[in-house]
């Protein structure tokens, strides 16, 4: 068991062997929570943010499809891209 100190601005250093076990790198995101009076940090990836954005889009009705097949999906995307390019050109 490692003991770490709370520094100024409430910063702590995660011991190296613990960082290596969970593969935490500089710049990674950690979710902080309290469980049974203990502070826990859980590594999170950016996919969580993108997933949340996608779910919010679906909730707001910003969706495409469903499409019967890949050809129909590609056709719809090409049509949207043309409309988008036309708007940007005006």
Backbone as ProteinMPNN parsed JSONL, in Angstrom:
{"seq_chain_A": "XXXXXXXXXXXXXXXXXXXXXXXXXXXXXXXXXXXXXXXXXXXXXXXXXXXXXXXXXXXXXXXXXXXXXXXXXXXXXXXXXXXXXXXXXX", "coords_chain_A": {"N_chain_A": [[0.848, -1.178, 0.0], [0.537, 2.187, -0.867], [1.305, 5.441, 0.361], [0.212, 8.657, -0.244], [0.687, 12.197, -0.466], [-1.416, 15.057, -0.06], [-1.034, 17.817, -1.961], [-0.359, 21.403, -2.385], [-3.09, 23.165, -3.808], [-4.555, 20.879, -3.789], [-3.422, 18.688, -5.143], [-2.324, 15.396, -6.086], [0.074, 12.731, -6.397], [0.081, 9.976, -8.443], [1.352, 6.877, -7.693], [4.05, 5.362, -9.555], [4.008, 2.513, -10.151], [1.31, 1.947, -9.887], [0.163, 3.605, -11.83], [1.248, 2.35, -14.067], [0.024, -0.169, -13.943], [-2.653, 0.385, -14.555], [-2.32, 1.648, -16.886], [-2.169, 4.498, -17.191], [-1.55, 7.535, -18.728], [0.203, 10.657, -19.32], [-2.02, 13.329, -19.679], [-4.274, 11.756, -19.915], [-7.729, 11.094, -19.131], [-9.45, 11.003, -16.043], [-12.098, 9.707, -14.161], [-13.468, 10.979, -11.265], [-14.737, 9.823, -8.209], [-16.753, 9.157, -5.272], [-16.842, 6.426, -3.177], [-18.224, 4.595, -0.693], [-17.026, 6.309, 1.228], [-14.498, 6.511, 0.191], [-12.169, 7.883, -2.106], [-12.179, 7.384, -5.522], [-10.538, 6.904, -8.626], [-11.186, 6.536, -11.975], [-9.939, 5.483, -15.023], [-10.82, 7.048, -18.061], [-11.861, 7.101, -21.474], [-11.77, 9.072, -24.484], [-13.788, 8.243, -26.098], [-16.031, 7.98, -24.584], [-16.989, 10.609, -24.36], [-17.627, 11.12, -27.039], [-19.54, 9.186, -27.473], [-21.493, 10.077, -25.704], [-22.143, 12.491, -26.941], [-23.216, 11.505, -29.319], [-25.437, 10.102, -28.356], [-26.882, 12.245, -27.321], [-27.416, 13.619, -29.694], [-29.123, 11.747, -30.926], [-31.219, 11.791, -29.086], [-32.151, 14.379, -29.482], [-33.182, 14.092, -31.965], [-31.517, 14.27, -34.13], [-30.669, 12.42, -36.4], [-29.804, 9.918, -38.858], [-31.072, 7.824, -41.449], [-33.077, 4.871, -40.818], [-31.255, 2.873, -43.205], [-31.758, 0.82, -46.045], [-29.671, -0.507, -47.198], [-26.077, -0.42, -47.764], [-25.558, 1.039, -50.075], [-27.74, 2.811, -50.287], [-27.277, 4.323, -47.98], [-24.821, 5.555, -48.573], [-25.584, 7.084, -50.789], [-27.382, 8.869, -49.559], [-25.62, 10.216, -47.819], [-23.905, 11.44, -49.675], [-25.704, 13.178, -50.928], [-26.343, 14.864, -48.767], [-23.803, 15.961, -48.323], [-23.409, 17.408, -50.661], [-25.455, 19.318, -50.39], [-24.541, 20.619, -48.106], [-22.094, 21.66, -49.013], [-23.024, 23.409, -50.93], [-24.425, 25.279, -49.35], [-22.282, 26.399, -47.938], [-20.949, 27.628, -49.964], [-22.477, 29.803, -50.615]], "CA_chain_A": [[0.0, 0.0, 0.0], [1.296, 3.429, -0.961], [0.749, 6.634, 0.985], [0.514, 9.863, -1.022], [0.336, 13.434, 0.236], [-2.192, 16.058, -0.778], [-0.181, 18.999, -2.11], [-1.104, 22.645, -2.573], [-4.116, 23.049, -4.845], [-5.129, 19.545, -3.635], [-2.851, 17.762, -6.121], [-1.684, 14.187, -5.592], [0.854, 12.01, -7.405], [-0.248, 8.55, -8.483], [2.612, 6.131, -7.761], [4.373, 4.825, -10.871], [3.563, 1.129, -10.385], [-0.147, 1.97, -10.038], [-0.078, 4.167, -13.174], [1.593, 1.328, -15.062], [-0.979, -1.24, -13.887], [-3.886, 0.802, -15.239], [-1.884, 2.27, -18.142], [-2.505, 5.917, -17.209], [-0.508, 8.344, -19.352], [0.017, 12.109, -19.199], [-3.117, 13.826, -20.51], [-5.453, 10.889, -19.84], [-8.841, 11.574, -18.303], [-9.856, 10.129, -14.951], [-13.365, 10.051, -13.511], [-13.331, 10.966, -9.806], [-15.999, 9.564, -7.516], [-16.641, 8.737, -3.877], [-17.521, 5.16, -2.934], [-18.05, 4.16, 0.701], [-16.091, 7.208, 1.897], [-13.187, 6.447, -0.451], [-12.057, 8.549, -3.406], [-11.695, 6.494, -6.571], [-10.301, 7.49, -9.94], [-11.348, 5.523, -13.006], [-9.522, 5.982, -16.336], [-11.868, 7.182, -19.071], [-11.342, 7.424, -22.799], [-12.56, 10.096, -25.166], [-14.953, 7.638, -26.725], [-17.176, 8.259, -23.725], [-17.521, 11.916, -24.733], [-18.236, 11.001, -28.355], [-20.756, 8.405, -27.293], [-22.472, 10.969, -25.074], [-22.596, 13.426, -27.974], [-24.079, 10.75, -30.232], [-26.709, 9.848, -27.679], [-27.606, 13.518, -27.26], [-27.928, 13.851, -31.048], [-30.273, 10.866, -31.126], [-32.291, 12.292, -28.223], [-32.661, 15.599, -30.097], [-33.736, 13.769, -33.279], [-30.522, 14.507, -35.185], [-30.226, 11.097, -36.829], [-29.909, 9.58, -40.28], [-31.457, 6.437, -41.659], [-32.287, 3.699, -41.218], [-31.088, 2.625, -44.629], [-31.969, -0.587, -46.412], [-28.378, -1.112, -47.526], [-24.95, 0.525, -47.779], [-25.692, 1.907, -51.251], [-28.676, 3.875, -49.915], [-26.62, 5.178, -46.988], [-23.82, 6.362, -49.288], [-26.324, 8.051, -51.595], [-27.895, 9.898, -48.654], [-24.484, 11.015, -47.361], [-23.452, 12.271, -50.794], [-26.698, 14.238, -51.088], [-26.14, 15.816, -47.659], [-22.529, 16.64, -48.536], [-23.63, 18.391, -51.73], [-26.235, 20.408, -49.801], [-23.653, 21.337, -47.176], [-21.122, 22.408, -49.83], [-23.781, 24.481, -51.586], [-24.673, 26.296, -48.331], [-21.022, 27.056, -47.6], [-20.541, 28.428, -51.12], [-23.335, 30.99, -50.77]], "C_chain_A": [[0.887, 1.231, 0.0], [0.558, 4.546, -0.244], [1.168, 7.822, 0.118], [0.037, 11.071, -0.239], [-0.507, 14.327, -0.664], [-1.363, 17.336, -0.775], [-1.044, 20.262, -2.186], [-2.012, 22.478, -3.787], [-4.707, 21.638, -4.881], [-4.65, 18.548, -4.687], [-2.25, 16.551, -5.413], [-0.889, 13.57, -6.736], [0.471, 10.54, -7.314], [1.071, 7.786, -8.609], [2.802, 5.426, -9.117], [3.824, 3.419, -11.1], [2.047, 1.044, -10.526], [-0.513, 2.523, -11.416], [0.179, 3.117, -14.241], [0.564, 0.204, -15.089], [-2.24, -0.877, -14.656], [-3.603, 1.552, -16.535], [-2.344, 3.721, -18.273], [-1.301, 6.687, -17.751], [-0.797, 9.824, -19.095], [-1.082, 12.544, -20.166], [-4.364, 12.959, -20.49], [-6.504, 11.507, -18.929], [-9.174, 10.533, -17.248], [-11.186, 10.633, -14.401], [-13.157, 9.93, -12.004], [-14.7, 10.725, -9.191], [-15.708, 9.161, -6.074], [-17.464, 7.468, -3.722], [-17.204, 4.712, -1.51], [-16.999, 4.993, 1.429], [-14.695, 7.197, 1.318], [-13.243, 7.166, -1.79], [-11.507, 7.533, -4.395], [-11.543, 7.271, -7.87], [-10.358, 6.365, -10.961], [-10.908, 6.111, -14.344], [-10.704, 5.987, -17.3], [-11.218, 7.503, -20.402], [-12.268, 8.435, -23.461], [-13.777, 9.516, -25.868], [-16.197, 7.882, -25.886], [-17.819, 9.593, -24.096], [-18.234, 11.822, -26.077], [-19.533, 10.198, -28.287], [-21.856, 9.263, -26.684], [-23.019, 11.97, -26.096], [-23.545, 12.734, -28.942], [-25.438, 10.464, -29.623], [-27.544, 11.116, -27.571], [-28.183, 13.869, -28.627], [-29.18, 13.012, -31.301], [-31.466, 11.36, -30.309], [-32.947, 13.53, -28.833], [-33.225, 15.353, -31.506], [-32.781, 14.029, -34.43], [-29.916, 13.165, -35.6], [-30.379, 10.959, -38.332], [-30.373, 8.133, -40.379], [-32.754, 6.111, -40.947], [-32.276, 3.526, -42.73], [-31.219, 1.134, -44.891], [-30.642, -1.288, -46.691], [-27.302, -0.015, -47.579], [-25.066, 1.503, -48.941], [-26.624, 3.081, -50.94], [-28.05, 4.847, -48.914], [-25.601, 6.099, -47.663], [-24.506, 7.437, -50.112], [-26.841, 9.203, -50.724], [-26.765, 10.799, -48.154], [-23.959, 11.938, -48.459], [-24.409, 13.439, -51.025], [-26.533, 15.298, -50.01], [-24.845, 16.61, -47.856], [-22.673, 17.712, -49.613], [-24.412, 19.596, -51.2], [-25.372, 21.271, -48.888], [-22.661, 22.201, -47.952], [-21.801, 23.598, -50.502], [-24.037, 25.614, -50.598], [-23.398, 27.077, -48.008], [-20.552, 27.964, -48.731], [-21.35, 29.701, -51.286], [-22.866, 32.138, -49.952]], "O_chain_A": [[1.855, 1.32, 0.755], [-0.672, 4.587, -0.244], [2.345, 7.97, -0.212], [-0.901, 10.982, 0.553], [-0.328, 14.347, -1.882], [-1.033, 17.871, 0.284], [-2.268, 20.211, -2.072], [-1.698, 21.708, -4.695], [-5.295, 21.24, -5.887], [-5.402, 17.655, -5.077], [-1.738, 16.655, -4.299], [-1.148, 13.855, -7.906], [0.529, 9.936, -6.243], [1.831, 8.03, -9.545], [1.842, 4.962, -9.733], [3.231, 3.159, -12.147], [1.545, 0.156, -11.216], [-1.389, 1.985, -12.093], [-0.578, 3.003, -15.206], [0.262, -0.324, -16.159], [-2.83, -1.722, -15.328], [-4.521, 2.03, -17.201], [-2.845, 4.131, -19.32], [-0.175, 6.506, -17.287], [-1.904, 10.191, -18.702], [-1.069, 12.167, -21.337], [-5.409, 13.372, -20.992], [-6.198, 12.334, -18.07], [-9.18, 9.333, -17.523], [-11.374, 11.833, -14.201], [-12.717, 8.887, -11.522], [-15.692, 11.335, -9.59], [-14.569, 8.866, -5.711], [-18.639, 7.432, -4.087], [-16.044, 4.479, -1.17], [-16.175, 4.45, 2.164], [-13.789, 7.808, 1.885], [-14.232, 7.075, -2.517], [-10.488, 6.893, -4.135], [-12.321, 8.177, -8.166], [-9.659, 5.36, -10.828], [-11.444, 7.136, -14.765], [-11.489, 5.04, -17.342], [-10.146, 8.107, -20.449], [-13.41, 8.622, -23.039], [-14.707, 10.252, -26.197], [-17.3, 7.979, -26.424], [-19.044, 9.703, -24.142], [-19.32, 12.378, -26.244], [-20.504, 10.511, -28.976], [-23.013, 9.187, -27.098], [-24.216, 12.258, -26.11], [-24.559, 13.307, -29.342], [-26.466, 10.569, -30.292], [-28.766, 11.074, -27.712], [-29.308, 14.361, -28.718], [-30.174, 13.511, -31.828], [-32.598, 11.347, -30.793], [-34.159, 13.713, -28.715], [-33.69, 16.285, -32.162], [-33.192, 14.01, -35.59], [-28.802, 12.822, -35.206], [-31.008, 11.789, -38.987], [-30.098, 7.32, -39.496], [-33.461, 7.022, -40.515], [-33.18, 3.981, -43.432], [-30.841, 0.302, -44.065], [-30.496, -2.488, -46.459], [-27.606, 1.172, -47.451], [-24.709, 2.673, -48.804], [-26.324, 4.22, -51.296], [-28.272, 6.055, -48.996], [-25.533, 7.288, -47.352], [-24.057, 8.583, -50.131], [-26.747, 10.368, -51.109], [-26.935, 12.016, -48.074], [-23.609, 13.087, -48.193], [-23.973, 14.56, -51.287], [-26.578, 16.494, -50.299], [-24.808, 17.809, -47.58], [-22.117, 18.803, -49.483], [-24.088, 20.743, -51.509], [-25.466, 22.499, -48.9], [-22.417, 23.349, -47.582], [-21.208, 24.67, -50.624], [-23.889, 26.784, -50.951], [-23.447, 28.293, -47.826], [-19.847, 28.946, -48.498], [-20.945, 30.594, -52.031], [-23.481, 33.204, -49.975]]}, "name": "protein", "num_of_chains": 1, "seq": "XXXXXXXXXXXXXXXXXXXXXXXXXXXXXXXXXXXXXXXXXXXXXXXXXXXXXXXXXXXXXXXXXXXXXXXXXXXXXXXXXXXXXXXXXX"}
